[in-house]
């Protein structure tokens, strides 16, 4: 498990023919892409997406913060 692409240890890749990358629903796509880009820099020849169950998960703001988002959104739309 890595928090960013720079944490990939090249020793992990020695002798490997295939490497799988998975991410949780809360992982930003930019993080996943940076890991894939780093693996390509390290010699990955191809990348393919395998079928799986695609989840559409929304993470609502806590109640105390959601009223600020609504207020901020309406003031920005009037600008």
Beta strands, then each sheet from edge to edge (+ up, - down):
end
